[in-house]
Amino acid sequence: MARPEDEEVDYCIVGAGVAGCVVANRLTEDANTSVALLEAGPRDWHPWIHIPATCLWLQSDARFNWLYESEPVPESGGRRFRISQGRVLGGSGSINGMLHVRGQAADFDSWAQSGCRGWSHDEVLPFFAKAESYDGAGDAALRGRDGPLAVSDFLAVHPLTQAFLDAAQESGVQVNADMNGSSREGAALYQQNRRGRFRANAGQTYLRAARRRPNLRLLTEAPVTRILFEGRRAVGIAYRRDGMERIIRARREVILSGGAMRSPHLLQLSGIGDASWLRACGIAPLLGLPGVGRNLRDHYQIRVAHRVGGVVTLNERTRGLAVVKEALAYAFLGRGMLTMGAGTAALFHRSREGLAAPDSQLVFAPGSFAAPGVLEREPGMTIGGWPSRPESHGTVRLRTAEPLEPPAIAPGYLSAQEDRRVIVSCLRMIRRLFAAPSLARWSRHETFPGDAVHSDDELLDFARQRGSAGLHFTGTCRMGSDPGAVVDPRLRLRGVEGLRVVDASIMPNCTVGNTNATVVMVAEKGAAMIREDALQSIAARQAAAAT
């Protein structure tokens, strides 16, 4: 029997991050469908969330961030990595660098070829276009103009950013007018999820529209503790609020959109996962599904920095009177440094001959860092790089049966020989760009790693000791048609009914590019499939009743 505080809706969505906001919007477009959306963190009330450049500070702000810490990583000197993950309306989309990059066509074609039927590039392209409202020039056959998600070009191009593009051309790399056009290969300016002067990711666009609808029940600071089952059917969720456990029942489906960390962890807490992992924590297995929490992938990033002369970089613009000038430019004109995000341009390239498509990404910023989120005082510029389709993989595993205890996260960085080869290739390409005339003109010397690092072994050791998490986590509820997959190509959890996963965890691997835009696409396609299946179910019941 339901307790007095229990509720019942058609759909329960766990996690109001990027994917959850998209799914909530699309499902509530049907006025006859009721949706509960639960977020463990607070509302997106803080001004820093909405000012683009302050994303640097949000990466370490515990008010809006889970701030996990990884297990020691053997191939990275036994270091532990800070794992920033959004814990706020909009999720990581409310604290990230706002860079909008679609995956390349080869990414999605490889998904389809591996058994993810319906996920080829031609089949997902309409969902990319449906999502976005791009205000720049671009191919009308590829770009969306009237979707919820704002996509904008940078308001101004820093001279060093232009020098990076020129250096790419001098190095034999093509420069593309549209990063999200027909070809990902080459260099291009980034695009941002920004509208005017403000961040405009899923929480500020999709969710804002949905919150005006009476059929959406939005709960913040309400961490979900377990999924409720009757037999092998998911029928609702339990969550904590005001010191009490409460329940919401789902007439149709429970949808997990907690991301690559939270979704597998919640499944494990609910008795779904590797049976030995569950029993070790005193949890009786409901369904043995060993793939839950495995296949964790991320872009492992390494940066090279140079001291700069003859041009003002972001470093100097964050101190003294310069920062006051920037604040005034932002407040009165909606321009300047505060409209920028995590990077300004990127280059996608093949680490060796014979590859069918790019397998690595370089990222340029007209500034340099003394520590994560802290710019140096002296002028500098940075190029970072990472293997885009990492073969290294790790795990997300529950530690205890306590729902709010963080999971054990073992990223497995650089455990695959191919990733070690690719990251050395990235460092070689970065140095080649810095040596090109357009960037060499402004460079005074390499500060990081410096002249003492030359050989492949030295470069790899540098990457091991100084690399960082790319924060593009995927794969822990992998989609597929094989026995090891966690969800099928319609994102339904294998072995149970009434439960789907719709977030980055279903992606078989990282895409070539920052992953936020692909997560939006996954959620758009996932929401469409949920609505299709609901209509088919209604039609089947009506047909059965008629006979």
C-alpha positions as CSV (number, residue, x, y, z in Angstrom):
1,M,0.0,0.0,0.0
2,A,1.3,3.5,-0.9
3,R,2.2,5.7,2.0
4,P,0.5,9.1,2.2
5,E,3.5,10.9,0.8
6,D,3.9,8.6,-2.2
7,E,3.3,9.9,-5.7
8,E,2.5,8.2,-9.0
9,V,3.5,9.5,-12.5
10,D,3.9,8.0,-15.9
11,Y,7.7,8.4,-16.0
12,C,10.4,8.8,-13.3
13,I,13.6,10.4,-14.6
14,V,16.6,10.0,-12.3
15,G,19.0,12.9,-12.8
16,A,18.4,16.4,-14.1
17,G,21.7,16.6,-15.9
18,V,22.1,17.2,-19.7
19,A,20.2,14.0,-20.7
20,G,17.5,14.2,-18.0
21,C,16.6,17.8,-19.0
22,V,16.3,16.8,-22.6
23,V,14.1,13.7,-21.9
24,A,11.9,15.6,-19.5
25,N,11.3,18.3,-22.0
26,R,10.4,15.9,-24.8
27,L,8.1,13.7,-22.7
28,T,6.2,16.6,-21.2
29,E,5.4,17.9,-24.7
30,D,2.5,15.4,-24.4
31,A,0.1,17.1,-22.0
32,N,-1.4,13.8,-21.1
33,T,2.0,12.4,-19.9
34,S,3.1,13.1,-16.3
35,V,6.8,13.1,-15.5
36,A,8.8,13.4,-12.2
37,L,12.4,14.6,-12.6
38,L,14.7,14.2,-9.6
39,E,18.1,15.9,-9.1
40,A,20.4,15.2,-6.2
41,G,21.8,18.7,-6.2
42,P,20.3,22.2,-5.9
43,R,18.8,24.6,-8.4
44,D,21.1,26.4,-10.8
45,W,20.8,29.6,-8.8
46,H,24.4,30.8,-8.6
47,P,25.5,33.6,-11.1
48,W,28.7,31.7,-11.8
49,I,26.7,28.9,-13.5
50,H,25.4,31.4,-16.0
51,I,28.6,33.4,-16.7
52,P,30.7,31.4,-19.2
53,A,34.2,32.0,-18.0
54,T,33.5,31.2,-14.4
55,C,33.3,27.5,-15.4
56,L,36.9,27.3,-14.3
57,W,35.9,27.9,-10.7
58,L,32.9,25.6,-10.8
59,Q,35.1,22.6,-11.4
60,S,36.1,22.6,-7.8
61,D,32.9,24.0,-6.2
62,A,31.4,21.3,-3.9
63,R,28.1,23.0,-3.9
64,F,27.4,22.0,-7.5
65,N,29.8,19.2,-8.0
66,W,30.1,15.6,-6.8
67,L,33.9,16.0,-6.7
68,Y,34.7,12.3,-6.8
69,E,38.3,11.1,-6.4
70,S,39.5,8.1,-8.4
71,E,41.3,5.1,-7.2
72,P,45.1,5.2,-7.8
73,V,45.9,4.8,-11.5
74,P,48.9,2.5,-12.0
75,E,49.9,3.8,-15.5
76,S,49.7,7.4,-14.2
77,G,52.2,7.1,-11.4
78,G,49.7,5.8,-8.9
79,R,48.0,9.2,-8.8
80,R,44.4,9.8,-7.9
81,F,42.3,12.0,-10.2
82,R,39.7,14.6,-9.3
83,I,36.5,13.6,-11.1
84,S,34.3,16.7,-11.6
85,Q,30.7,15.8,-12.2
86,G,27.8,18.2,-12.0
87,R,25.4,18.0,-9.0
88,V,23.0,20.7,-9.9
89,L,20.1,21.4,-12.3
90,G,21.7,20.9,-15.8
91,G,24.3,18.5,-14.4
92,S,27.8,18.8,-15.9
93,G,26.2,21.0,-18.6
94,S,26.0,23.7,-15.9
95,I,29.6,23.6,-14.9
96,N,31.4,22.5,-18.1
97,G,33.3,24.6,-20.7
98,M,30.2,24.9,-22.9
99,L,32.0,23.6,-26.0
100,H,29.7,22.2,-28.7
101,V,31.3,19.4,-30.7
102,R,29.4,16.7,-32.5
103,G,31.1,13.3,-32.8
104,Q,32.4,12.4,-36.3
105,A,30.4,10.2,-38.7
106,A,32.8,7.3,-38.2
107,D,32.0,7.2,-34.5
108,F,28.3,6.5,-35.0
109,D,28.8,4.2,-38.0
110,S,31.1,2.1,-35.8
111,W,28.3,1.9,-33.2
112,A,25.9,0.6,-35.8
113,Q,28.4,-1.9,-37.2
114,S,29.0,-3.3,-33.7
115,G,25.4,-4.1,-33.2
116,C,23.8,-0.8,-32.2
117,R,21.2,-0.9,-34.9
118,G,19.6,2.5,-35.6
119,W,22.6,4.5,-34.4
120,S,24.6,5.1,-37.7
121,H,25.6,8.7,-38.5
122,D,22.8,9.1,-41.1
123,E,20.3,7.9,-38.4
124,V,21.5,10.2,-35.6
125,L,22.1,13.3,-37.7
126,P,18.4,14.4,-37.6
127,F,18.6,14.4,-33.8
128,F,21.7,16.6,-33.7
129,A,20.0,19.0,-36.0
130,K,16.7,18.9,-34.1
131,A,18.5,19.8,-30.9
132,E,20.3,22.9,-31.9
133,S,19.6,26.5,-32.7
134,Y,22.8,27.6,-34.4
135,D,23.1,31.3,-35.0
136,G,26.2,31.1,-37.4
137,A,26.7,30.2,-41.0
138,G,26.7,26.5,-41.9
139,D,25.2,23.9,-44.2
140,A,21.4,24.0,-43.8
141,A,21.3,20.2,-44.5
142,L,23.5,19.6,-41.4
143,R,22.8,22.4,-38.9
144,G,19.6,23.0,-36.9
145,R,18.2,26.5,-36.6
146,D,15.2,26.3,-34.3
147,G,16.0,23.6,-31.7
148,P,16.1,24.3,-27.9
149,L,19.9,24.2,-27.5
150,A,21.6,27.5,-28.2
151,V,24.8,27.1,-30.3
152,S,26.9,30.2,-31.0
153,D,30.3,31.2,-32.5
154,F,32.7,33.0,-30.3
155,L,32.0,36.8,-30.1
156,A,35.6,37.6,-30.9
157,V,38.7,35.6,-32.0
158,H,41.8,36.2,-29.9
159,P,45.0,36.9,-31.9
160,L,46.7,33.8,-30.5
161,T,43.7,31.6,-31.5
162,Q,44.0,32.9,-35.1
163,A,47.7,32.1,-34.9
164,F,46.9,28.6,-33.9
165,L,44.6,28.1,-36.9
166,D,47.3,29.7,-39.1
167,A,49.9,27.4,-37.6
168,A,47.7,24.4,-38.4
169,Q,47.5,25.5,-42.0
170,E,51.3,26.0,-42.1
171,S,51.6,22.4,-40.8
172,G,49.6,21.0,-43.6
173,V,46.3,20.8,-41.8
174,Q,43.1,22.0,-43.3
175,V,41.1,24.7,-41.5
176,N,37.3,24.3,-41.5
177,A,34.8,27.1,-41.4
178,D,32.4,25.0,-39.3
179,M,33.6,22.6,-36.6
180,N,30.3,20.8,-36.8
181,G,30.1,20.7,-40.6
182,S,30.6,17.8,-42.9
183,S,34.2,17.0,-41.9
184,R,35.6,16.9,-38.4
185,E,39.2,16.4,-39.6
186,G,41.3,19.5,-39.5
187,A,41.3,22.7,-37.3
188,A,38.4,25.0,-36.5
189,L,37.1,27.5,-34.0
190,Y,35.0,26.0,-31.2
191,Q,31.3,26.8,-30.9
192,Q,29.6,27.4,-27.6
193,N,26.3,26.6,-25.8
194,R,25.8,30.3,-25.2
195,R,23.0,32.7,-25.9
196,G,24.2,36.3,-25.8
197,R,26.3,36.6,-22.7
198,F,24.9,33.6,-20.8
199,R,25.5,29.9,-20.7
200,A,22.7,28.1,-22.6
201,N,23.0,24.4,-22.1
202,A,20.3,21.8,-21.5
203,G,19.4,23.1,-18.0
204,Q,19.0,26.6,-19.2
205,T,17.1,25.7,-22.4
206,Y,15.3,22.3,-22.5
207,L,14.5,22.3,-18.8
208,R,13.5,26.0,-18.6
209,A,10.8,25.4,-21.2
210,A,9.6,22.2,-19.5
211,R,9.3,23.8,-16.1
212,R,6.4,25.9,-17.3
213,R,4.3,22.8,-17.9
214,P,2.0,21.5,-15.2
215,N,2.8,17.8,-16.1
216,L,6.4,18.1,-14.8
217,R,7.2,17.5,-11.2
218,L,10.7,18.7,-10.5
219,L,12.5,17.8,-7.3
220,T,15.9,19.1,-6.3
221,E,18.2,18.0,-3.4
222,A,16.4,14.7,-3.7
223,P,19.1,11.9,-4.2
224,V,17.6,8.7,-5.5
225,T,18.7,5.7,-3.3
226,R,17.2,2.7,-5.2
227,I,15.0,1.5,-8.0
228,L,11.8,-0.3,-6.9
229,F,10.9,-3.6,-8.6
230,E,8.0,-5.9,-8.6
231,G,9.5,-9.1,-9.9
232,R,11.6,-8.1,-12.9
233,R,9.7,-4.9,-13.6
234,A,10.8,-1.5,-12.4
235,V,7.9,0.3,-10.8
236,G,9.4,3.4,-9.2
237,I,12.2,4.9,-7.2
238,A,13.0,5.7,-3.6
239,Y,14.7,9.0,-2.7
240,R,15.8,11.0,0.3
241,R,14.5,14.4,1.2
242,D,14.3,16.2,4.5
243,G,15.8,13.2,6.3
244,M,13.1,10.9,5.1
245,E,12.8,8.2,2.4
246,R,10.0,8.9,0.0
247,I,8.7,6.9,-3.0
248,I,7.5,7.8,-6.5
249,R,5.9,5.1,-8.6
250,A,6.1,4.9,-12.3
251,R,3.2,3.6,-14.3
252,R,5.2,3.3,-17.5
253,E,9.0,3.5,-17.0
254,V,11.9,4.5,-14.8
255,I,14.6,6.4,-16.8
256,L,18.1,6.6,-15.5
257,S,20.0,9.8,-16.6
258,G,22.6,10.0,-13.9
259,G,25.6,9.8,-16.2
260,A,28.5,7.4,-16.5
261,M,29.1,7.4,-12.7
262,R,25.7,7.7,-11.1
263,S,23.6,5.4,-13.4
264,P,25.7,2.2,-12.9
265,H,26.1,2.9,-9.2
266,L,22.3,3.2,-8.8
267,L,21.8,0.0,-10.7
268,Q,24.3,-1.8,-8.5
269,L,22.6,-0.4,-5.3
270,S,19.3,-1.8,-6.7
271,G,20.7,-5.3,-7.2
272,I,21.7,-5.2,-10.9
273,G,25.3,-5.8,-11.8
274,D,28.2,-8.1,-11.2
275,A,26.8,-10.6,-8.6
276,S,30.1,-10.9,-6.8
277,W,30.4,-7.1,-6.5
278,L,26.9,-6.9,-5.0
279,R,27.3,-9.8,-2.6
280,A,30.5,-8.3,-1.3
281,C,28.5,-5.2,-0.2
282,G,25.6,-7.2,1.3
283,I,23.2,-6.7,-1.6
284,A,21.2,-9.6,-2.9
285,P,21.5,-9.7,-6.7
286,L,18.2,-9.2,-8.6
287,L,19.9,-9.6,-12.0
288,G,23.4,-10.6,-12.7
289,L,24.6,-8.2,-15.4
290,P,28.4,-8.0,-15.2
291,G,28.7,-5.1,-17.7
292,V,27.2,-2.6,-15.3
293,G,30.0,-0.3,-14.2
294,R,32.6,-1.8,-16.7
295,N,33.9,-0.2,-19.9
296,L,34.5,3.2,-18.3
297,R,36.2,5.4,-20.9
298,D,37.5,9.0,-20.8
299,H,39.8,11.3,-22.8
300,Y,43.1,11.4,-20.9
301,Q,44.5,14.9,-21.5
302,I,48.0,16.3,-21.4
303,R,48.9,20.0,-21.9
304,V,52.0,21.8,-23.3
305,A,52.4,25.5,-22.3
306,H,54.5,28.3,-23.7
307,R,55.5,31.7,-22.3
308,V,54.2,34.5,-24.6
309,G,55.5,38.0,-25.5
310,G,54.1,40.8,-27.6
311,V,50.4,40.1,-27.0
312,V,48.0,40.1,-24.0
313,T,46.7,36.7,-23.0
314,L,43.9,35.6,-20.7
315,N,46.4,35.4,-17.8
316,E,46.9,39.1,-17.5
317,R,43.2,39.9,-18.0
318,T,42.2,38.1,-14.8
319,R,44.0,40.5,-12.4
320,G,44.0,44.0,-11.2
321,L,42.4,46.8,-13.2
322,A,42.2,44.5,-16.3
323,V,39.7,42.2,-14.6
324,V,37.6,45.2,-13.6
325,K,37.6,46.3,-17.3
326,E,36.5,42.8,-18.3
327,A,33.7,42.8,-15.8
328,L,32.4,46.1,-17.1
329,A,32.6,44.9,-20.7
330,Y,30.6,41.9,-19.8
331,A,28.0,43.8,-17.8
332,F,27.4,46.6,-20.2
333,L,28.3,45.1,-23.6
334,G,28.0,41.3,-23.1
335,R,31.5,40.9,-24.6
336,G,35.0,40.1,-23.5
337,M,36.9,37.4,-21.7
338,L,33.9,36.4,-19.5
339,T,32.0,35.2,-22.5
340,M,34.7,32.5,-23.1
341,G,34.7,28.9,-22.0
342,A,37.3,26.2,-21.7
343,G,39.0,26.5,-25.1
344,T,38.8,28.5,-28.3
345,A,39.9,26.2,-31.1
346,A,40.6,22.5,-31.8
347,L,42.4,20.3,-34.2
348,F,41.4,16.7,-35.0
349,H,44.0,14.6,-36.7
350,R,45.2,11.0,-37.4
351,S,48.0,9.9,-35.2
352,R,49.4,7.6,-38.0
353,E,48.9,6.9,-41.6
354,G,46.4,4.3,-42.6
355,L,43.6,5.4,-40.2
356,A,40.2,5.9,-41.7
357,A,39.4,8.9,-39.5
358,P,40.9,11.2,-36.9
359,D,41.7,9.5,-33.6
360,S,43.0,12.4,-31.5
361,Q,42.1,16.0,-30.6
362,L,44.2,19.0,-29.7
363,V,42.7,22.0,-27.9
364,F,44.0,25.6,-27.9
365,A,43.6,28.2,-25.2
366,P,45.2,31.7,-25.2
367,G,46.1,31.3,-21.5
368,S,48.1,28.9,-19.3
369,F,47.5,27.4,-15.9
370,A,49.4,27.4,-12.6
371,A,46.9,24.9,-11.2
372,P,43.5,23.5,-12.2
373,G,41.2,26.5,-12.6
374,V,44.0,29.0,-11.8
375,L,45.6,31.0,-14.6
376,E,49.3,31.9,-14.4
377,R,50.4,35.5,-13.7
378,E,52.8,35.7,-16.6
379,P,51.4,35.6,-20.2
380,G,51.1,32.2,-21.6
381,M,49.3,29.9,-24.1
382,T,48.4,26.2,-24.0
383,I,47.7,23.3,-26.3
384,G,46.3,20.2,-24.8
385,G,45.8,16.8,-26.5
386,W,44.2,13.4,-25.9
387,P,43.5,10.1,-27.6
388,S,39.9,10.5,-28.8
389,R,38.9,6.9,-29.0
390,P,40.6,5.4,-26.0
391,E,41.1,1.7,-25.8
392,S,42.0,2.0,-22.1
393,H,39.0,1.3,-19.9
394,G,38.1,1.1,-16.2
395,T,35.3,0.5,-13.8
396,V,32.7,2.2,-11.6
397,R,32.0,-0.1,-8.6
398,L,29.9,0.4,-5.4
399,R,31.9,0.4,-2.2
400,T,29.1,-0.2,0.3
401,A,25.3,-0.5,0.3
402,E,25.0,3.1,1.5
403,P,23.5,5.0,-1.4
404,L,25.3,8.3,-0.8
405,E,28.8,6.7,-0.4
406,P,30.8,7.5,-3.5
407,P,31.5,4.6,-5.8
408,A,35.1,3.4,-6.4
409,I,36.2,4.8,-9.8
410,A,39.1,3.2,-11.5
411,P,39.6,5.0,-14.9
412,G,42.3,2.7,-16.3
413,Y,44.1,5.6,-18.0
414,L,46.9,4.6,-20.4
415,S,46.5,0.9,-19.7
416,A,46.3,0.2,-23.4
417,Q,49.5,0.4,-25.5
418,E,47.7,2.1,-28.3
419,D,46.7,5.0,-26.1
420,R,50.3,5.4,-25.0
421,R,51.3,5.6,-28.6
422,V,48.6,8.1,-29.5
423,I,49.4,10.5,-26.6
424,V,53.0,10.7,-27.6
425,S,51.8,11.4,-31.2
426,C,49.7,14.2,-29.7
427,L,52.7,15.8,-27.9
428,R,54.7,15.6,-31.1
429,M,52.0,17.3,-33.1
430,I,51.6,20.0,-30.4
431,R,55.3,20.8,-30.6
432,R,55.1,20.9,-34.4
433,L,52.3,23.5,-34.1
434,F,54.2,25.6,-31.6
435,A,57.2,25.6,-34.0
436,A,55.1,26.8,-37.0
437,P,55.8,30.5,-37.8
438,S,52.5,31.9,-36.7
439,L,52.8,30.6,-33.2
440,A,56.6,30.7,-32.9
441,R,56.3,34.5,-33.5
442,W,54.6,34.9,-30.1
443,S,56.4,32.2,-28.2
444,R,59.3,33.0,-25.9
445,H,60.0,29.4,-24.7
446,E,58.2,26.2,-23.7
447,T,57.5,26.2,-20.0
448,F,55.8,22.9,-19.7
449,P,57.2,20.2,-20.0
450,G,60.3,22.2,-21.1
451,D,63.5,21.5,-23.1
452,A,64.6,18.5,-21.1
453,V,61.9,16.3,-22.4
454,H,62.6,15.0,-25.9
455,S,62.4,11.2,-26.5
456,D,59.2,9.2,-26.8
457,D,59.9,7.6,-23.4
458,E,60.4,11.0,-21.8
459,L,57.2,12.3,-23.4
460,L,55.2,9.3,-22.3
461,D,56.6,9.7,-18.7
462,F,55.6,13.3,-18.8
463,A,52.1,12.3,-19.9
464,R,51.8,9.7,-17.1
465,Q,52.9,12.2,-14.4
466,R,51.1,15.3,-15.5
467,G,48.0,14.2,-17.5
468,S,44.5,14.9,-16.2
469,A,41.0,13.6,-16.6
470,G,39.2,14.9,-19.7
471,L,35.9,14.5,-17.9
472,H,34.2,13.0,-20.9
473,F,33.1,9.8,-19.2
474,T,31.2,7.2,-21.2
475,G,30.5,3.5,-21.5
476,T,29.5,2.1,-18.1
477,C,26.0,0.9,-19.2
478,R,27.2,0.1,-22.7
479,M,24.6,-0.2,-25.5
480,G,24.8,-3.2,-27.9
481,S,23.2,-6.5,-29.1
482,D,25.9,-8.8,-27.6
483,P,25.6,-10.7,-24.3
484,G,27.9,-8.2,-22.6
485,A,25.8,-5.2,-23.4
486,V,23.9,-3.5,-20.5
487,V,21.1,-1.9,-22.7
488,D,19.8,-2.8,-26.1
489,P,19.7,-0.4,-29.0
490,R,16.5,1.1,-27.7
491,L,18.2,1.8,-24.4
492,R,16.1,-0.7,-22.5
493,L,18.0,-2.5,-19.7
494,R,18.5,-6.1,-20.6
495,G,16.7,-8.7,-18.4
496,V,14.1,-6.4,-16.9
497,E,11.1,-4.4,-18.0
498,G,10.2,-0.7,-17.5
499,L,13.7,0.5,-17.1
500,R,15.9,2.5,-19.5
501,V,19.2,4.3,-19.4
502,V,19.5,7.5,-21.4
503,D,22.8,9.3,-20.8
504,A,26.5,9.1,-21.7
505,S,26.9,5.7,-20.0
506,I,25.3,4.0,-22.9
507,M,27.9,5.2,-25.4
508,P,30.1,2.2,-26.4
509,N,33.2,4.5,-26.6
510,C,34.1,8.2,-26.4
511,T,33.4,10.2,-29.5
512,V,36.0,12.2,-31.4
513,G,35.2,15.5,-29.8
514,N,33.9,16.8,-26.5
515,T,30.9,14.7,-25.6
516,N,28.2,17.1,-24.4
517,A,26.6,17.5,-27.9
518,T,26.5,13.8,-28.3
519,V,24.7,13.3,-25.0
520,V,22.1,15.7,-26.1
521,M,21.6,13.7,-29.3
522,V,21.4,10.4,-27.3
523,A,18.7,12.0,-25.1
524,E,16.7,13.3,-28.1
525,K,16.8,9.9,-29.8
526,G,16.1,8.1,-26.5
527,A,13.0,10.3,-25.8
528,A,11.7,9.7,-29.3
529,M,12.0,5.9,-28.8
530,I,10.3,6.1,-25.4
531,R,7.3,8.0,-27.0
532,E,7.2,5.6,-29.9
533,D,7.2,2.6,-27.6
534,A,4.4,4.1,-25.5
535,L,2.2,4.7,-28.6
536,Q,2.8,1.1,-29.7
537,S,1.9,-0.2,-26.2
538,I,-1.3,1.8,-26.2
539,A,-2.2,0.6,-29.7
540,A,-1.5,-3.0,-28.7
541,R,-3.8,-2.7,-25.6
542,Q,-6.6,-1.2,-27.7
543,A,-6.3,-3.9,-30.3
544,A,-6.4,-6.6,-27.6
545,A,-9.5,-4.9,-26.0
546,A,-11.2,-4.8,-29.4
547,T,-10.9,-8.5,-29.9
